[in-house]
């Protein structure tokens, strides 16, 4: 799946803010936990993952599997019809793909911003040195990273944080090394780390939204990192 180039993202959806209700589940969540669907003047339903498009919109908080079921059974169409009082709407067949693409792009854009700000570390040796020094606040590995290399960096991170013997580990990203390398304009990006807590929070929010949509089980590590089972790999 090719993620087209996107202009600089000046800010992400606010971490805190007013709640919105998912039109499929009826559950209320913060904006950061949901995905907005924008309705064009022609009635085309499209993902607006950064919630910036003008005009009417609706919010969903279900994962991809539940969305595809809702699409197949006509539940999404019915929910939108109720929300917009019978307005004529067109839902693209590949809506789930478009949402995943948008969330993936938003996550990659966030990584790029942190890299340009000098906050993102790449390279095993550099990450290991900072991890052992207790400076790493977020650690991640490409979907196709070698088990041995990931394990060594996870251990260095635990040592640096004084958490030896714990299960704290870097998150396995739903992107392979090629996708990460293309997104960041670097060669062979396999492991990533952040030493800034605020940057770690921003990246964790963007990643959490993507993992939620993919239906990947996740748990928090130390509040800034995430651990998760590998999800479906996305190639940019």
Order of alpha helices (4+ residues) and beta strands (2+ residues): beta-beta-beta-beta-beta-alpha-alpha-beta-alpha-beta-alpha-beta-alpha-beta-alpha-beta-alpha-beta-beta
